[in-house]
Amino acid sequence: MSLDDITYSIRGAAFKVHRELGPGLLESAYENCLCYEMRQMGLRVDQQAGLPLTYYGIRLEVGYRIDLLVEDQVLLELKAIEKLDSVHTAQMLTYLRLSGKKLGMLINFNTQNLQHGIKRFVM
């Protein structure tokens, strides 16, 4: 499955969840529903995957977590906040760098139109 196919499926699942739930819930509700929908599509999804930090060659388990890792290729960072800010972009770029993955998506479910709540990042 190509990265474009995976992200197309992720977007489809996210829109389905948003249509059903709408804005205003906790991030964990969207995370669990999105995870369910993607697994129903046959995608492999790791929830709350650990993300270690390497500091001067030393691997440190410092508690960073990727919300969802899809097909071991696409990082998903989910939000349920008023608006995305530059700190959320920085977080996604840092997670991509630390993980060595090339593609990430930041999805904010707390919006009337989910189209405006999805950002795609490529390293």
N, CA, C and O atoms as CSV, one atom per row, in Angstrom:
chain,resi,resn,atom,element,x,y,z
A,1,MET,N,N,0.849,-1.178,0.000
A,1,MET,CA,C,0.000,0.000,0.000
A,1,MET,C,C,0.897,1.244,0.000
A,1,MET,O,O,1.814,1.354,0.814
A,2,SER,N,N,0.629,2.162,-0.904
A,2,SER,CA,C,1.446,3.369,-0.987
A,2,SER,C,C,1.073,4.349,0.123
A,2,SER,O,O,0.013,4.240,0.740
A,3,LEU,N,N,1.959,5.300,0.362
A,3,LEU,CA,C,1.672,6.322,1.372
A,3,LEU,C,C,0.422,7.117,1.017
A,3,LEU,O,O,-0.359,7.470,1.901
A,4,ASP,N,N,0.228,7.400,-0.260
A,4,ASP,CA,C,-0.981,8.122,-0.676
A,4,ASP,C,C,-2.237,7.306,-0.391
A,4,ASP,O,O,-3.248,7.857,0.043
A,5,ASP,N,N,-2.181,5.992,-0.632
A,5,ASP,CA,C,-3.323,5.127,-0.329
A,5,ASP,C,C,-3.622,5.105,1.167
A,5,ASP,O,O,-4.779,5.145,1.586
A,6,ILE,N,N,-2.562,5.042,1.955
A,6,ILE,CA,C,-2.739,5.011,3.411
A,6,ILE,C,C,-3.357,6.315,3.894
A,6,ILE,O,O,-4.305,6.298,4.679
A,7,THR,N,N,-2.829,7.446,3.433
A,7,THR,CA,C,-3.373,8.732,3.897
A,7,THR,C,C,-4.795,8.954,3.392
A,7,THR,O,O,-5.604,9.579,4.078
A,8,TYR,N,N,-5.103,8.453,2.211
A,8,TYR,CA,C,-6.476,8.545,1.708
A,8,TYR,C,C,-7.425,7.772,2.631
A,8,TYR,O,O,-8.508,8.255,2.961
A,9,SER,N,N,-7.014,6.580,3.041
A,9,SER,CA,C,-7.824,5.770,3.953
A,9,SER,C,C,-7.958,6.428,5.318
A,9,SER,O,O,-9.033,6.413,5.917
A,10,ILE,N,N,-6.863,7.008,5.811
A,10,ILE,CA,C,-6.898,7.700,7.104
A,10,ILE,C,C,-7.896,8.851,7.049
A,10,ILE,O,O,-8.727,9.006,7.944
A,11,ARG,N,N,-7.809,9.653,5.998
A,11,ARG,CA,C,-8.733,10.788,5.844
A,11,ARG,C,C,-10.187,10.308,5.793
A,11,ARG,O,O,-11.064,10.903,6.420
A,12,GLY,N,N,-10.431,9.247,5.056
A,12,GLY,CA,C,-11.785,8.702,4.973
A,12,GLY,C,C,-12.310,8.273,6.328
A,12,GLY,O,O,-13.455,8.558,6.681
A,13,ALA,N,N,-11.464,7.584,7.088
A,13,ALA,CA,C,-11.861,7.146,8.430
A,13,ALA,C,C,-12.090,8.336,9.353
A,13,ALA,O,O,-13.038,8.343,10.139
A,14,ALA,N,N,-11.218,9.349,9.258
A,14,ALA,CA,C,-11.358,10.542,10.112
A,14,ALA,C,C,-12.662,11.279,9.803
A,14,ALA,O,O,-13.362,11.718,10.717
A,15,PHE,N,N,-12.988,11.414,8.512
A,15,PHE,CA,C,-14.237,12.081,8.138
A,15,PHE,C,C,-15.448,11.286,8.631
A,15,PHE,O,O,-16.441,11.873,9.061
A,16,LYS,N,N,-15.370,9.977,8.572
A,16,LYS,CA,C,-16.474,9.137,9.057
A,16,LYS,C,C,-16.686,9.336,10.554
A,16,LYS,O,O,-17.818,9.479,11.015
A,17,VAL,N,N,-15.590,9.343,11.310
A,17,VAL,CA,C,-15.669,9.548,12.765
A,17,VAL,C,C,-16.232,10.936,13.061
A,17,VAL,O,O,-17.094,11.084,13.927
A,18,HIS,N,N,-15.753,11.942,12.353
A,18,HIS,CA,C,-16.200,13.316,12.609
A,18,HIS,C,C,-17.677,13.496,12.253
A,18,HIS,O,O,-18.405,14.195,12.958
A,19,ARG,N,N,-18.118,12.869,11.167
A,19,ARG,CA,C,-19.541,12.942,10.791
A,19,ARG,C,C,-20.425,12.344,11.878
A,19,ARG,O,O,-21.499,12.863,12.183
A,20,GLU,N,N,-19.956,11.250,12.453
A,20,GLU,CA,C,-20.755,10.551,13.474
A,20,GLU,C,C,-20.726,11.264,14.820
A,20,GLU,O,O,-21.763,11.390,15.473
A,21,LEU,N,N,-19.558,11.730,15.244
A,21,LEU,CA,C,-19.408,12.300,16.591
A,21,LEU,C,C,-19.517,13.820,16.633
A,21,LEU,O,O,-19.991,14.382,17.621
A,22,GLY,N,N,-19.080,14.492,15.561
A,22,GLY,CA,C,-19.033,15.947,15.577
A,22,GLY,C,C,-17.935,16.451,16.501
A,22,GLY,O,O,-17.216,15.651,17.099
A,23,PRO,N,N,-17.796,17.767,16.625
A,23,PRO,CA,C,-16.775,18.343,17.510
A,23,PRO,C,C,-17.241,18.340,18.965
A,23,PRO,O,O,-18.422,18.139,19.251
A,24,GLY,N,N,-16.294,18.566,19.878
A,24,GLY,CA,C,-16.643,18.792,21.275
A,24,GLY,C,C,-16.367,17.670,22.246
A,24,GLY,O,O,-16.650,17.809,23.436
A,25,LEU,N,N,-15.817,16.547,21.773
A,25,LEU,CA,C,-15.517,15.439,22.676
A,25,LEU,C,C,-14.035,15.439,23.049
A,25,LEU,O,O,-13.252,16.235,22.531
A,26,LEU,N,N,-13.667,14.545,23.942
A,26,LEU,CA,C,-12.263,14.401,24.327
A,26,LEU,C,C,-11.474,13.718,23.217
A,26,LEU,O,O,-12.011,12.929,22.440
A,27,GLU,N,N,-10.200,14.037,23.165
A,27,GLU,CA,C,-9.301,13.446,22.173
A,27,GLU,C,C,-9.347,11.922,22.208
A,27,GLU,O,O,-9.312,11.277,21.161
A,28,SER,N,N,-9.425,11.346,23.401
A,28,SER,CA,C,-9.413,9.884,23.534
A,28,SER,C,C,-10.604,9.235,22.827
A,28,SER,O,O,-10.471,8.127,22.307
A,29,ALA,N,N,-11.757,9.893,22.796
A,29,ALA,CA,C,-12.919,9.344,22.094
A,29,ALA,C,C,-12.628,9.264,20.603
A,29,ALA,O,O,-12.880,8.237,19.973
A,30,TYR,N,N,-12.103,10.337,20.040
A,30,TYR,CA,C,-11.772,10.341,18.607
A,30,TYR,C,C,-10.683,9.324,18.304
A,30,TYR,O,O,-10.742,8.635,17.285
A,31,GLU,N,N,-9.697,9.225,19.176
A,31,GLU,CA,C,-8.597,8.282,18.956
A,31,GLU,C,C,-9.103,6.856,18.871
A,31,GLU,O,O,-8.750,6.119,17.951
A,32,ASN,N,N,-9.925,6.470,19.822
A,32,ASN,CA,C,-10.422,5.094,19.845
A,32,ASN,C,C,-11.351,4.802,18.675
A,32,ASN,O,O,-11.289,3.716,18.098
A,33,CYS,N,N,-12.202,5.741,18.319
A,33,CYS,CA,C,-13.105,5.541,17.183
A,33,CYS,C,C,-12.328,5.504,15.867
A,33,CYS,O,O,-12.622,4.679,15.002
A,34,LEU,N,N,-11.352,6.377,15.708
A,34,LEU,CA,C,-10.539,6.389,14.499
A,34,LEU,C,C,-9.742,5.095,14.375
A,34,LEU,O,O,-9.630,4.527,13.289
A,35,CYS,N,N,-9.202,4.645,15.469
A,35,CYS,CA,C,-8.455,3.391,15.488
A,35,CYS,C,C,-9.369,2.234,15.049
A,35,CYS,O,O,-8.970,1.396,14.240
A,36,TYR,N,N,-10.573,2.196,15.578
A,36,TYR,CA,C,-11.543,1.164,15.211
A,36,TYR,C,C,-11.833,1.210,13.706
A,36,TYR,O,O,-11.790,0.180,13.033
A,37,GLU,N,N,-12.127,2.401,13.183
A,37,GLU,CA,C,-12.469,2.537,11.766
A,37,GLU,C,C,-11.319,2.099,10.868
A,37,GLU,O,O,-11.543,1.411,9.872
A,38,MET,N,N,-10.105,2.483,11.201
A,38,MET,CA,C,-8.968,2.110,10.364
A,38,MET,C,C,-8.719,0.605,10.411
A,38,MET,O,O,-8.369,0.003,9.396
A,39,ARG,N,N,-8.893,0.005,11.562
A,39,ARG,CA,C,-8.739,-1.457,11.660
A,39,ARG,C,C,-9.827,-2.165,10.871
A,39,ARG,O,O,-9.576,-3.216,10.283
A,40,GLN,N,N,-11.033,-1.606,10.848
A,40,GLN,CA,C,-12.111,-2.174,10.041
A,40,GLN,C,C,-11.746,-2.133,8.555
A,40,GLN,O,O,-12.199,-2.978,7.783
A,41,MET,N,N,-10.935,-1.161,8.153
A,41,MET,CA,C,-10.483,-1.039,6.764
A,41,MET,C,C,-9.327,-1.987,6.452
A,41,MET,O,O,-8.890,-2.093,5.306
A,42,GLY,N,N,-8.842,-2.667,7.474
A,42,GLY,CA,C,-7.731,-3.589,7.290
A,42,GLY,C,C,-6.361,-2.975,7.501
A,42,GLY,O,O,-5.347,-3.606,7.202
A,43,LEU,N,N,-6.316,-1.747,8.016
A,43,LEU,CA,C,-5.037,-1.097,8.291
A,43,LEU,C,C,-4.480,-1.573,9.625
A,43,LEU,O,O,-5.229,-1.819,10.571
A,44,ARG,N,N,-3.172,-1.699,9.690
A,44,ARG,CA,C,-2.488,-2.034,10.940
A,44,ARG,C,C,-2.244,-0.730,11.692
A,44,ARG,O,O,-1.612,0.188,11.169
A,45,VAL,N,N,-2.750,-0.656,12.924
A,45,VAL,CA,C,-2.673,0.576,13.708
A,45,VAL,C,C,-2.102,0.272,15.089
A,45,VAL,O,O,-2.607,-0.590,15.808
A,46,ASP,N,N,-1.048,0.990,15.446
A,46,ASP,CA,C,-0.491,0.919,16.802
A,46,ASP,C,C,-0.952,2.159,17.541
A,46,ASP,O,O,-0.763,3.283,17.077
A,47,GLN,N,N,-1.560,1.940,18.695
A,47,GLN,CA,C,-2.108,3.033,19.493
A,47,GLN,C,C,-1.152,3.360,20.638
A,47,GLN,O,O,-0.661,2.466,21.327
A,48,GLN,N,N,-0.897,4.658,20.829
A,48,GLN,CA,C,-0.011,5.135,21.898
A,48,GLN,C,C,1.350,4.439,21.858
A,48,GLN,O,O,1.844,3.950,22.874
A,49,ALA,N,N,1.938,4.408,20.676
A,49,ALA,CA,C,3.248,3.773,20.481
A,49,ALA,C,C,4.340,4.612,21.142
A,49,ALA,O,O,4.379,5.832,20.978
A,50,GLY,N,N,5.223,3.952,21.890
A,50,GLY,CA,C,6.320,4.633,22.556
A,50,GLY,C,C,7.294,5.236,21.558
A,50,GLY,O,O,7.546,4.666,20.496
A,51,LEU,N,N,7.832,6.383,21.905
A,51,LEU,CA,C,8.802,7.073,21.050
A,51,LEU,C,C,10.002,7.463,21.901
A,51,LEU,O,O,9.965,8.470,22.609
A,52,PRO,N,N,11.072,6.663,21.832
A,52,PRO,CA,C,12.260,6.973,22.629
A,52,PRO,C,C,13.016,8.171,22.068
A,52,PRO,O,O,12.826,8.568,20.919
A,53,LEU,N,N,13.855,8.721,22.886
A,53,LEU,CA,C,14.694,9.856,22.529
A,53,LEU,C,C,16.147,9.394,22.610
A,53,LEU,O,O,16.546,8.773,23.596
A,54,THR,N,N,16.942,9.695,21.577
A,54,THR,CA,C,18.360,9.376,21.612
A,54,THR,C,C,19.117,10.660,21.901
A,54,THR,O,O,19.026,11.638,21.159
A,55,TYR,N,N,19.863,10.635,22.991
A,55,TYR,CA,C,20.610,11.804,23.439
A,55,TYR,C,C,22.079,11.415,23.546
A,55,TYR,O,O,22.453,10.615,24.403
A,56,TYR,N,N,22.915,11.984,22.671
A,56,TYR,CA,C,24.341,11.658,22.625
A,56,TYR,C,C,24.577,10.149,22.588
A,56,TYR,O,O,25.434,9.615,23.292
A,57,GLY,N,N,23.794,9.485,21.751
A,57,GLY,CA,C,23.958,8.047,21.560
A,57,GLY,C,C,23.298,7.186,22.613
A,57,GLY,O,O,23.360,5.959,22.531
A,58,ILE,N,N,22.677,7.791,23.587
A,58,ILE,CA,C,22.023,7.029,24.649
A,58,ILE,C,C,20.518,7.049,24.396
A,58,ILE,O,O,19.913,8.112,24.256
A,59,ARG,N,N,19.930,5.867,24.340
A,59,ARG,CA,C,18.481,5.752,24.122
A,59,ARG,C,C,17.762,5.950,25.462
A,59,ARG,O,O,18.005,5.230,26.431
A,60,LEU,N,N,16.879,6.939,25.485
A,60,LEU,CA,C,16.139,7.263,26.704
A,60,LEU,C,C,14.643,7.067,26.479
A,60,LEU,O,O,14.083,7.582,25.511
A,61,GLU,N,N,14.015,6.338,27.353
A,61,GLU,CA,C,12.558,6.188,27.332
A,61,GLU,C,C,12.002,7.289,28.226
A,61,GLU,O,O,11.975,7.154,29.449
A,62,VAL,N,N,11.562,8.375,27.608
A,62,VAL,CA,C,11.150,9.545,28.389
A,62,VAL,C,C,9.635,9.763,28.379
A,62,VAL,O,O,9.152,10.788,28.860
A,63,GLY,N,N,8.894,8.808,27.838
A,63,GLY,CA,C,7.448,8.890,27.921
A,63,GLY,C,C,6.740,9.533,26.740
A,63,GLY,O,O,5.533,9.765,26.806
A,64,TYR,N,N,7.461,9.830,25.653
A,64,TYR,CA,C,6.781,10.365,24.473
A,64,TYR,C,C,5.938,9.262,23.847
A,64,TYR,O,O,6.350,8.102,23.811
A,65,ARG,N,N,4.771,9.622,23.362
A,65,ARG,CA,C,3.857,8.664,22.752
A,65,ARG,C,C,3.313,9.218,21.442
A,65,ARG,O,O,2.903,10.376,21.361
A,66,ILE,N,N,3.320,8.385,20.439
A,66,ILE,CA,C,2.670,8.695,19.176
A,66,ILE,C,C,1.220,8.264,19.334
A,66,ILE,O,O,0.956,7.122,19.709
A,67,ASP,N,N,0.278,9.155,19.056
A,67,ASP,CA,C,-1.131,8.786,19.225
A,67,ASP,C,C,-1.446,7.527,18.431
A,67,ASP,O,O,-1.899,6.532,18.996
A,68,LEU,N,N,-1.210,7.567,17.125
A,68,LEU,CA,C,-1.451,6.401,16.269
A,68,LEU,C,C,-0.341,6.297,15.237
A,68,LEU,O,O,0.087,7.300,14.666
A,69,LEU,N,N,0.116,5.087,15.005
A,69,LEU,CA,C,1.089,4.798,13.964
A,69,LEU,C,C,0.423,3.814,13.011
A,69,LEU,O,O,0.102,2.689,13.394
A,70,VAL,N,N,0.218,4.240,11.772
A,70,VAL,CA,C,-0.544,3.456,10.797
A,70,VAL,C,C,0.406,2.784,9.811
A,70,VAL,O,O,1.243,3.431,9.181
A,71,GLU,N,N,0.250,1.465,9.697
A,71,GLU,CA,C,1.064,0.671,8.767
A,71,GLU,C,C,2.559,0.893,8.980
A,71,GLU,O,O,3.347,0.755,8.044
A,72,ASP,N,N,2.947,1.233,10.194
A,72,ASP,CA,C,4.339,1.487,10.561
A,72,ASP,C,C,4.982,2.558,9.672
A,72,ASP,O,O,6.204,2.602,9.525
A,73,GLN,N,N,4.135,3.433,9.074
A,73,GLN,CA,C,4.656,4.434,8.153
A,73,GLN,C,C,4.151,5.847,8.412
A,73,GLN,O,O,4.878,6.812,8.175
A,74,VAL,N,N,2.925,5.986,8.892
A,74,VAL,CA,C,2.314,7.304,9.018
A,74,VAL,C,C,2.001,7.591,10.486
A,74,VAL,O,O,1.265,6.851,11.139
A,75,LEU,N,N,2.582,8.687,10.989
A,75,LEU,CA,C,2.307,9.130,12.357
A,75,LEU,C,C,1.036,9.973,12.364
A,75,LEU,O,O,0.862,10.845,11.513
A,76,LEU,N,N,0.160,9.717,13.312
A,76,LEU,CA,C,-1.024,10.549,13.489
A,76,LEU,C,C,-0.980,11.174,14.873
A,76,LEU,O,O,-0.866,10.475,15.880
A,77,GLU,N,N,-1.069,12.461,14.912
A,77,GLU,CA,C,-1.179,13.206,16.168
A,77,GLU,C,C,-2.581,13.805,16.165
A,77,GLU,O,O,-2.929,14.590,15.283
A,78,LEU,N,N,-3.370,13.435,17.144
A,78,LEU,CA,C,-4.760,13.870,17.212
A,78,LEU,C,C,-4.933,14.957,18.255
A,78,LEU,O,O,-4.280,14.956,19.299
A,79,LYS,N,N,-5.821,15.877,17.950
A,79,LYS,CA,C,-6.145,16.976,18.859
A,79,LYS,C,C,-7.660,17.163,18.891
A,79,LYS,O,O,-8.369,16.785,17.958
A,80,ALA,N,N,-8.128,17.742,19.963
A,80,ALA,CA,C,-9.524,18.156,20.100
A,80,ALA,C,C,-9.483,19.513,20.808
A,80,ALA,O,O,-9.908,19.653,21.955
A,81,ILE,N,N,-8.961,20.497,20.091
A,81,ILE,CA,C,-8.699,21.811,20.674
A,81,ILE,C,C,-9.330,22.904,19.820
A,81,ILE,O,O,-9.793,22.648,18.708
A,82,GLU,N,N,-9.344,24.121,20.350
A,82,GLU,CA,C,-9.977,25.233,19.639
A,82,GLU,C,C,-9.343,25.485,18.282
A,82,GLU,O,O,-10.049,25.635,17.285
A,83,LYS,N,N,-7.997,25.534,18.234
A,83,LYS,CA,C,-7.308,25.712,16.953
A,83,LYS,C,C,-5.882,25.185,17.057
A,83,LYS,O,O,-5.275,25.173,18.128
A,84,LEU,N,N,-5.375,24.754,15.917
A,84,LEU,CA,C,-3.992,24.298,15.857
A,84,LEU,C,C,-3.076,25.504,15.896
A,84,LEU,O,O,-3.391,26.561,15.349
A,85,ASP,N,N,-1.931,25.331,16.553
A,85,ASP,CA,C,-0.972,26.416,16.710
A,85,ASP,C,C,0.402,25.941,16.242
A,85,ASP,O,O,0.584,24.763,15.935
A,86,SER,N,N,1.349,26.841,16.189
A,86,SER,CA,C,2.697,26.504,15.712
A,86,SER,C,C,3.370,25.463,16.606
A,86,SER,O,O,4.220,24.712,16.127
A,87,VAL,N,N,3.019,25.397,17.872
A,87,VAL,CA,C,3.612,24.395,18.760
A,87,VAL,C,C,3.190,22.982,18.345
A,87,VAL,O,O,3.946,22.032,18.550
A,88,HIS,N,N,2.010,22.834,17.774
A,88,HIS,CA,C,1.551,21.526,17.316
A,88,HIS,C,C,2.313,21.099,16.060
A,88,HIS,O,O,2.617,19.920,15.882
A,89,THR,N,N,2.616,22.054,15.204
A,89,THR,CA,C,3.454,21.786,14.036
A,89,THR,C,C,4.850,21.364,14.490
A,89,THR,O,O,5.404,20.395,13.970
A,90,ALA,N,N,5.411,22.076,15.443
A,90,ALA,CA,C,6.740,21.746,15.972
A,90,ALA,C,C,6.750,20.347,16.583
A,90,ALA,O,O,7.700,19.587,16.395
A,91,GLN,N,N,5.696,20.015,17.310
A,91,GLN,CA,C,5.591,18.686,17.913
A,91,GLN,C,C,5.592,17.611,16.833
A,91,GLN,O,O,6.318,16.624,16.949
A,92,MET,N,N,4.801,17.785,15.798
A,92,MET,CA,C,4.743,16.792,14.722
A,92,MET,C,C,6.085,16.642,14.028
A,92,MET,O,O,6.530,15.521,13.784
A,93,LEU,N,N,6.738,17.748,13.707
A,93,LEU,CA,C,8.038,17.684,13.041
A,93,LEU,C,C,9.082,17.008,13.922
A,93,LEU,O,O,9.924,16.261,13.422
A,94,THR,N,N,9.036,17.260,15.215
A,94,THR,CA,C,9.961,16.612,16.149
A,94,THR,C,C,9.693,15.118,16.227
A,94,THR,O,O,10.630,14.320,16.214
A,95,TYR,N,N,8.424,14.728,16.308
A,95,TYR,CA,C,8.075,13.301,16.339
A,95,TYR,C,C,8.525,12.599,15.059
A,95,TYR,O,O,9.006,11.467,15.113
A,96,LEU,N,N,8.376,13.254,13.917
A,96,LEU,CA,C,8.843,12.653,12.670
A,96,LEU,C,C,10.359,12.470,12.698
A,96,LEU,O,O,10.873,11.423,12.306
A,97,ARG,N,N,11.060,13.485,13.157
A,97,ARG,CA,C,12.523,13.405,13.222
A,97,ARG,C,C,12.975,12.298,14.177
A,97,ARG,O,O,13.860,11.510,13.843
A,98,LEU,N,N,12.366,12.239,15.366
A,98,LEU,CA,C,12.757,11.230,16.359
A,98,LEU,C,C,12.436,9.808,15.898
A,98,LEU,O,O,13.177,8.869,16.188
A,99,SER,N,N,11.335,9.661,15.185
A,99,SER,CA,C,10.904,8.328,14.777
A,99,SER,C,C,11.570,7.851,13.492
A,99,SER,O,O,11.626,6.650,13.227
A,100,GLY,N,N,12.076,8.795,12.689
A,100,GLY,CA,C,12.647,8.431,11.401
A,100,GLY,C,C,11.592,8.167,10.339
A,100,GLY,O,O,11.914,7.675,9.257
A,101,LYS,N,N,10.352,8.485,10.629
A,101,LYS,CA,C,9.269,8.312,9.649
A,101,LYS,C,C,9.226,9.523,8.726
A,101,LYS,O,O,9.704,10.602,9.076
A,102,LYS,N,N,8.646,9.332,7.544
A,102,LYS,CA,C,8.627,10.397,6.543
A,102,LYS,C,C,7.328,11.187,6.510
A,102,LYS,O,O,7.310,12.323,6.036
A,103,LEU,N,N,6.243,10.605,7.004
A,103,LEU,CA,C,4.939,11.228,6.829
A,103,LEU,C,C,4.160,11.254,8.135
A,103,LEU,O,O,4.118,10.270,8.874
A,104,GLY,N,N,3.543,12.400,8.402
A,104,GLY,CA,C,2.701,12.543,9.582
A,104,GLY,C,C,1.476,13.369,9.256
A,104,GLY,O,O,1.475,14.178,8.329
A,105,MET,N,N,0.436,13.149,10.038
A,105,MET,CA,C,-0.794,13.925,9.890
A,105,MET,C,C,-1.227,14.417,11.264
A,105,MET,O,O,-1.243,13.669,12.241
A,106,LEU,N,N,-1.572,15.676,11.306
A,106,LEU,CA,C,-2.089,16.315,12.507
A,106,LEU,C,C,-3.580,16.531,12.250
A,106,LEU,O,O,-3.960,17.212,11.297
A,107,ILE,N,N,-4.422,15.947,13.108
A,107,ILE,CA,C,-5.868,16.026,12.902
A,107,ILE,C,C,-6.520,16.621,14.139
A,107,ILE,O,O,-6.423,16.071,15.236
A,108,ASN,N,N,-7.183,17.751,13.947
A,108,ASN,CA,C,-7.926,18.402,15.027
A,108,ASN,C,C,-9.414,18.158,14.801
A,108,ASN,O,O,-9.997,18.692,13.857
A,109,PHE,N,N,-10.028,17.355,15.662
A,109,PHE,CA,C,-11.435,16.996,15.523
A,109,PHE,C,C,-12.382,18.078,16.046
A,109,PHE,O,O,-13.586,18.006,15.802
A,110,ASN,N,N,-11.867,19.059,16.746
A,110,ASN,CA,C,-12.734,20.089,17.330
A,110,ASN,C,C,-12.938,21.245,16.344
A,110,ASN,O,O,-12.573,22.390,16.612
A,111,THR,N,N,-13.528,20.909,15.206
A,111,THR,CA,C,-13.804,21.901,14.173
A,111,THR,C,C,-15.113,21.528,13.496
A,111,THR,O,O,-15.470,20.352,13.434
A,112,GLN,N,N,-15.824,22.519,12.993
A,112,GLN,CA,C,-17.080,22.246,12.300
A,112,GLN,C,C,-16.829,21.533,10.975
A,112,GLN,O,O,-17.603,20.658,10.586
A,113,ASN,N,N,-15.752,21.900,10.280
A,113,ASN,CA,C,-15.407,21.307,9.004
A,113,ASN,C,C,-14.042,20.648,9.150
A,113,ASN,O,O,-13.021,21.331,9.224
A,114,LEU,N,N,-14.030,19.335,9.190
A,114,LEU,CA,C,-12.775,18.617,9.438
A,114,LEU,C,C,-11.723,18.898,8.370
A,114,LEU,O,O,-10.528,18.781,8.638
A,115,GLN,N,N,-12.145,19.263,7.179
A,115,GLN,CA,C,-11.206,19.610,6.108
A,115,GLN,C,C,-10.184,20.655,6.590
A,115,GLN,O,O,-9.019,20.627,6.194
A,116,HIS,N,N,-10.640,21.570,7.445
A,116,HIS,CA,C,-9.767,22.626,7.961
A,116,HIS,C,C,-8.945,22.164,9.168
A,116,HIS,O,O,-8.091,22.902,9.657
A,117,GLY,N,N,-9.202,20.951,9.644
A,117,GLY,CA,C,-8.508,20.448,10.824
A,117,GLY,C,C,-7.438,19.424,10.529
A,117,GLY,O,O,-6.877,18.839,11.455
A,118,ILE,N,N,-7.139,19.190,9.260
A,118,ILE,CA,C,-6.138,18.173,8.897
A,118,ILE,C,C,-4.933,18.838,8.237
A,118,ILE,O,O,-5.069,19.599,7.278
A,119,LYS,N,N,-3.755,18.534,8.770
A,119,LYS,CA,C,-2.499,19.006,8.176
A,119,LYS,C,C,-1.614,17.797,7.923
A,119,LYS,O,O,-1.501,16.903,8.763
A,120,ARG,N,N,-0.993,17.785,6.760
A,120,ARG,CA,C,-0.100,16.693,6.354
A,120,ARG,C,C,1.328,17.216,6.369
A,120,ARG,O,O,1.601,18.327,5.916
A,121,PHE,N,N,2.239,16.398,6.897
A,121,PHE,CA,C,3.650,16.792,7.004
A,121,PHE,C,C,4.515,15.712,6.354
A,121,PHE,O,O,4.333,14.518,6.594
A,122,VAL,N,N,5.458,16.161,5.526
A,122,VAL,CA,C,6.395,15.247,4.871
A,122,VAL,C,C,7.800,15.686,5.215
A,122,VAL,O,O,8.138,16.862,5.082
A,123,MET,N,N,8.615,14.753,5.655
A,123,MET,CA,C,10.018,15.049,5.960
A,123,MET,C,C,10.869,14.736,4.749
A,123,MET,O,O,12.086,14.913,4.788
